[in-house]
Amino acid sequence: MLMEKVVKLKDIADRLQVSVVTVSNALAGRSGVSEELRSRIEQTAQELGYQKKPRREKKQAKQRTLRPGLRIGVVIPKEYVTKYASFYWELYQRVAMEASRMGCFVLLEIVERGENGSSRLPLLLQGDQIDGLIALGIQERFYLAELYRKAACPMLMLDSNFDEIPCDAVISNSFYGMYQVTNYLIRQGHTRLAFVGERLATGSIMDRYQGYSKALLEHGIRERADWIIADRDSVTRDTILQLPQELPTAFVCNSDYTAELLAHLLVKENLRIPEDISLAGYDDFLAGGILQGRLTTYAVDMDAMAHESLKLLMKRMKERGREKMVRTVDGKLIIRESVQNVKGER
């Protein structure tokens, strides 16, 4: 007598040309699968005679959803691969290396703004190309919300976060990092401090400004409105950086990239760094320039951010119904030669 063939999730997936993860999520009633696709999966499972596994095998089935070979999509805005290439391109590579170590594949898509200022939805969302999505450096609230709504797989925000978007996020500790940087400048005798960064451009810049502001407040230093200097247009992201009429003794820059732009403006005015003006940044990543190897900054732990992102995304694949999680990754203060000790100077 011939034994009846046991129908597996892979049989259903092969029949419909979708992933095993998608089939598993649909049959388990989890979110992230469209109603039309869920109906087709359930109908095919019935036609093939699929029987759900008994409860004692539930743990084993859950582990198989994290099989090697998962496809992780990464979406990056074009401006961050051109204008801000150094940091975000490096962070993407750390994600790709960590994914490879975990036995996963990474598919990269670069999206750019249209004429109306909005970005198109990535082609990665079409069909069943990916098992998880990482939105890297995307700061547009409504675009992220649309990505989350359209994605049929778990999604994670890397280096951005909005509370109302219910997907997980991994961010650098921008608030405490810039608080440390500003406190270091104050310990070096600086009380005339300017912050450089468009606060409304990104959540991380706002957090860094608040860290700077907290340090000033704790030391009784008055914050001057003319020393809160925008480095870019909050909508177009075009550079608009200009020196203030009255110069501080030190500039606290929201990124190393902005610090490099500012350094060129100072050099044009025949000002020396750090003898005349001190500079500090954030990221610890410069692709060349006059400040390379010289800039005091706060180093982002990109390896930890990549690892936490993939770990959190994998956890979401297993636990679709849990509450949103946000991981904040600490870095460290890196002291170099761009800051002058001005204690005792008048």
C-alpha positions as CSV (number, residue, x, y, z in Angstrom):
1,M,0.0,0.0,0.0
2,L,1.4,3.4,-1.0
3,M,1.9,5.9,1.8
4,E,0.0,9.2,1.3
5,K,2.4,12.1,0.5
6,V,2.6,14.7,3.3
7,V,1.9,18.2,1.9
8,K,4.4,20.8,3.1
9,L,4.4,24.6,3.1
10,K,7.0,24.5,0.3
11,D,4.5,22.6,-1.9
12,I,2.0,25.4,-1.5
13,A,4.7,28.1,-2.0
14,D,6.0,26.4,-5.2
15,R,2.5,26.1,-6.6
16,L,1.8,29.9,-6.1
17,Q,5.4,31.1,-6.6
18,V,5.6,32.8,-3.3
19,S,8.0,32.3,-0.3
20,V,7.5,29.7,2.4
21,V,7.4,32.6,5.0
22,T,4.4,34.2,3.1
23,V,2.5,30.9,3.1
24,S,3.3,30.3,6.8
25,N,2.1,33.8,7.8
26,A,-1.1,33.5,5.7
27,L,-2.1,30.1,7.2
28,A,-1.3,31.3,10.7
29,G,-3.5,34.4,10.3
30,R,-0.6,36.8,10.8
31,S,-0.5,40.4,9.3
32,G,1.5,41.4,6.3
33,V,-0.3,39.3,3.7
34,S,-3.0,40.8,1.5
35,E,-6.5,39.3,1.8
36,E,-6.4,38.3,-1.9
37,L,-3.2,36.4,-1.5
38,R,-4.2,34.9,1.8
39,S,-7.4,33.6,0.2
40,R,-5.4,32.0,-2.7
41,I,-3.0,30.4,-0.2
42,E,-5.8,28.9,1.9
43,Q,-7.6,27.6,-1.2
44,T,-4.4,26.0,-2.6
45,A,-3.7,24.4,0.9
46,Q,-7.1,22.9,0.9
47,E,-6.8,21.6,-2.7
48,L,-3.5,19.9,-1.9
49,G,-4.8,18.4,1.3
50,Y,-2.4,20.3,3.6
51,Q,-2.8,19.6,7.3
52,K,-1.6,21.9,10.0
53,K,1.2,20.6,12.3
54,P,0.2,19.6,15.8
55,R,0.9,22.0,18.7
56,R,4.1,20.2,19.8
57,E,5.7,21.0,16.5
58,K,4.9,24.7,16.7
59,K,8.4,25.7,18.0
60,Q,10.2,23.8,15.2
61,A,8.0,25.4,12.5
62,K,8.7,28.8,13.9
63,Q,12.4,28.2,13.7
64,R,12.1,27.3,10.0
65,T,10.8,30.8,9.2
66,L,14.3,32.0,10.0
67,R,16.0,29.7,7.5
68,P,19.2,30.7,5.8
69,G,18.6,32.4,2.5
70,L,16.1,35.0,3.6
71,R,15.9,38.0,1.3
72,I,16.4,41.4,3.0
73,G,15.5,44.5,1.0
74,V,17.3,47.8,1.8
75,V,15.9,51.1,0.5
76,I,18.1,54.2,0.6
77,P,17.3,57.8,-0.7
78,K,19.5,58.7,-3.7
79,E,20.7,61.9,-2.0
80,Y,22.3,59.8,0.8
81,V,24.3,57.8,-1.8
82,T,25.6,60.9,-3.5
83,K,25.7,64.0,-1.3
84,Y,26.0,62.0,2.0
85,A,27.7,59.0,0.5
86,S,30.3,58.4,3.2
87,F,28.1,57.5,6.2
88,Y,25.1,55.9,4.7
89,W,26.9,53.9,2.1
90,E,29.2,52.6,4.8
91,L,26.2,51.7,7.0
92,Y,24.6,49.9,4.2
93,Q,27.8,47.8,3.7
94,R,27.8,46.9,7.3
95,V,24.2,45.7,7.0
96,A,25.1,43.7,3.9
97,M,28.1,42.1,5.7
98,E,26.1,41.2,8.8
99,A,23.3,39.8,6.7
100,S,25.8,37.6,4.8
101,R,27.2,36.4,8.1
102,M,23.6,35.3,9.0
103,G,23.2,33.5,5.7
104,C,20.8,36.1,4.2
105,F,20.8,37.9,0.9
106,V,20.5,41.7,0.6
107,L,18.7,43.5,-2.3
108,L,19.5,47.2,-2.5
109,E,17.2,49.8,-4.1
110,I,17.9,53.5,-4.4
111,V,14.9,55.8,-4.6
112,E,14.9,59.4,-5.6
113,R,12.6,62.3,-5.2
114,G,10.2,63.2,-8.0
115,E,9.3,66.7,-9.2
116,N,6.7,67.1,-6.4
117,G,9.3,66.3,-3.8
118,S,8.0,62.9,-3.0
119,S,9.8,59.6,-3.6
120,R,8.4,56.7,-5.6
121,L,7.6,53.4,-3.9
122,P,10.4,50.9,-4.4
123,L,10.1,48.1,-7.0
124,L,11.2,45.7,-4.2
125,L,7.6,45.8,-2.9
126,Q,6.2,44.3,-6.1
127,G,5.4,40.6,-6.0
128,D,7.2,38.5,-3.4
129,Q,10.8,39.6,-3.8
130,I,11.8,40.1,-0.2
131,D,11.1,38.6,3.3
132,G,12.0,41.8,5.2
133,L,12.5,45.5,4.5
134,I,15.0,48.0,6.0
135,A,14.3,51.7,5.3
136,L,17.8,53.2,5.7
137,G,18.1,56.9,6.5
138,I,14.6,57.7,5.2
139,Q,13.2,60.8,7.1
140,E,9.9,61.5,5.3
141,R,7.1,60.6,7.7
142,F,4.4,60.1,5.1
143,Y,6.7,58.1,2.8
144,L,7.7,55.7,5.6
145,A,4.0,55.3,6.5
146,E,3.2,54.4,2.9
147,L,6.1,51.9,2.8
148,Y,4.8,50.3,5.9
149,R,1.3,50.1,4.5
150,K,2.3,48.6,1.2
151,A,4.9,46.1,2.5
152,A,3.7,42.6,2.7
153,C,6.7,41.7,4.9
154,P,8.1,43.0,8.2
155,M,9.8,46.4,8.0
156,L,12.4,48.2,10.1
157,M,13.5,51.9,10.2
158,L,17.3,52.3,10.4
159,D,18.6,55.7,11.6
160,S,15.0,57.2,11.8
161,N,11.9,56.7,13.9
162,F,8.4,58.0,14.1
163,D,6.2,56.9,17.0
164,E,3.0,56.7,14.9
165,I,4.6,54.2,12.4
166,P,4.2,50.9,14.1
167,C,7.3,49.2,12.8
168,D,10.6,48.6,14.7
169,A,13.5,51.1,14.6
170,V,17.2,51.2,15.3
171,I,18.7,54.6,16.0
172,S,22.0,56.1,17.1
173,N,22.0,57.8,20.6
174,S,22.0,61.3,19.0
175,F,20.8,63.1,22.1
176,Y,23.4,61.7,24.6
177,G,26.1,61.7,21.9
178,M,25.8,65.4,21.2
179,Y,25.4,66.1,24.9
180,Q,28.8,64.5,25.4
181,V,30.4,66.5,22.6
182,T,29.0,69.8,23.9
183,N,30.1,69.0,27.4
184,Y,33.6,68.3,26.2
185,L,33.8,71.7,24.5
186,I,32.6,73.4,27.6
187,R,35.3,71.6,29.6
188,Q,37.8,73.0,27.2
189,G,36.7,76.5,28.2
190,H,34.2,77.2,25.4
191,T,31.1,79.2,26.4
192,R,30.4,80.8,23.0
193,L,29.0,77.8,21.2
194,A,27.0,77.6,18.0
195,F,24.9,74.6,16.8
196,V,25.0,73.8,13.0
197,G,22.1,71.8,11.6
198,E,18.6,72.2,10.3
199,R,16.6,70.9,13.3
200,L,13.4,70.2,11.3
201,A,15.3,68.2,8.6
202,T,15.5,64.9,10.5
203,G,14.6,63.5,13.9
204,S,18.3,62.7,14.6
205,I,19.3,66.4,14.1
206,M,16.6,67.5,16.4
207,D,17.8,65.0,19.0
208,R,21.4,66.3,18.6
209,Y,20.3,69.9,19.0
210,Q,18.4,69.0,22.2
211,G,21.6,67.3,23.6
212,Y,23.5,70.5,22.8
213,S,20.8,72.6,24.4
214,K,20.7,70.5,27.6
215,A,24.5,70.8,28.0
216,L,24.3,74.6,27.7
217,L,21.4,74.8,30.1
218,E,23.1,72.8,32.7
219,H,26.2,75.1,32.6
220,G,24.1,78.3,32.7
221,I,25.2,79.3,29.1
222,R,22.6,81.4,27.3
223,E,21.6,79.9,23.9
224,R,21.7,82.5,21.1
225,A,19.2,82.3,18.3
226,D,21.7,83.6,15.7
227,W,24.0,80.7,16.7
228,I,21.5,78.1,15.7
229,I,22.6,77.8,12.1
230,A,20.8,75.8,9.4
231,D,23.0,73.7,7.1
232,R,20.3,72.7,4.6
233,D,16.8,73.5,3.5
234,S,14.4,71.4,5.5
235,V,12.3,70.4,2.4
236,T,14.7,70.3,-0.6
237,R,17.8,69.3,1.5
238,D,19.8,71.8,-0.5
239,T,22.9,73.2,1.3
240,I,22.4,76.8,2.6
241,L,25.2,77.0,5.1
242,Q,26.5,80.4,5.9
243,L,28.7,81.8,8.7
244,P,27.0,84.1,11.3
245,Q,28.0,87.7,11.4
246,E,29.5,87.3,14.9
247,L,31.5,84.1,15.3
248,P,31.5,81.8,18.3
249,T,34.7,80.2,19.6
250,A,33.4,76.7,18.7
251,F,30.8,75.1,16.3
252,V,28.9,72.0,17.3
253,C,28.0,70.3,13.9
254,N,25.2,67.8,13.5
255,S,27.4,65.6,11.3
256,D,31.0,65.3,10.1
257,Y,29.9,66.1,6.6
258,T,28.5,69.5,7.8
259,A,31.7,70.1,9.8
260,E,33.7,69.6,6.6
261,L,31.5,72.1,4.7
262,L,31.9,74.6,7.5
263,A,35.6,74.1,7.6
264,H,35.9,75.2,4.0
265,L,33.9,78.4,4.7
266,L,36.3,79.2,7.6
267,V,39.4,78.6,5.5
268,K,38.1,81.0,2.9
269,E,37.9,83.6,5.7
270,N,41.6,82.9,6.6
271,L,40.5,81.3,9.9
272,R,42.6,78.5,11.4
273,I,41.2,75.3,12.9
274,P,41.5,75.0,15.9
275,E,43.7,78.1,16.6
276,D,40.9,80.5,15.7
277,I,37.8,78.4,15.7
278,S,37.1,74.9,17.2
279,L,35.0,72.3,15.4
280,A,33.2,69.1,16.5
281,G,31.0,66.8,14.6
282,Y,29.0,63.6,14.8
283,D,29.3,60.2,13.0
284,D,33.1,59.7,12.9
285,F,33.1,59.1,9.1
286,L,34.7,61.4,6.6
287,A,35.5,60.4,3.0
288,G,38.6,62.6,2.7
289,G,38.7,66.4,3.2
290,I,40.7,68.9,5.2
291,L,39.3,67.5,8.5
292,Q,40.0,63.8,7.9
293,G,41.8,62.4,10.9
294,R,41.6,65.7,12.8
295,L,37.9,66.1,13.7
296,T,36.7,65.7,17.3
297,T,33.4,63.8,16.9
298,Y,31.0,61.2,18.3
299,A,31.6,57.8,16.7
300,V,28.4,55.9,15.7
301,D,28.8,52.2,16.3
302,M,27.7,51.1,12.8
303,D,28.5,47.4,13.4
304,A,26.1,47.4,16.4
305,M,23.4,49.2,14.4
306,A,23.6,46.7,11.6
307,H,23.5,43.8,14.0
308,E,20.6,45.2,16.0
309,S,18.7,46.0,12.8
310,L,18.9,42.5,11.5
311,K,18.3,40.8,14.9
312,L,15.2,43.0,15.4
313,L,13.9,42.3,11.9
314,M,14.4,38.5,12.4
315,K,12.6,38.7,15.7
316,R,9.6,40.5,14.0
317,M,9.4,37.7,11.4
318,K,8.8,35.3,14.3
319,E,6.6,37.5,16.4
320,R,4.3,39.5,14.1
321,G,1.9,40.5,16.9
322,R,4.2,42.0,19.4
323,E,4.5,45.7,20.2
324,K,6.9,48.1,18.4
325,M,10.5,48.1,19.6
326,V,13.0,50.9,19.3
327,R,16.7,50.1,19.9
328,T,19.1,53.0,20.7
329,V,22.7,52.3,20.0
330,D,25.4,54.1,22.0
331,G,28.7,55.3,20.4
332,K,31.7,57.0,21.9
333,L,33.4,60.4,22.0
334,I,36.5,60.6,19.8
335,I,38.9,63.4,20.8
336,R,41.2,64.7,18.1
337,E,42.9,68.0,17.3
338,S,40.0,70.2,16.0
339,V,39.2,71.6,19.5
340,Q,41.4,74.2,21.2
341,N,41.6,74.5,24.9
342,V,40.7,78.1,25.6
343,K,40.6,78.1,29.4
344,G,42.0,81.3,30.8
345,E,41.6,83.2,27.5
346,R,39.6,86.4,27.4
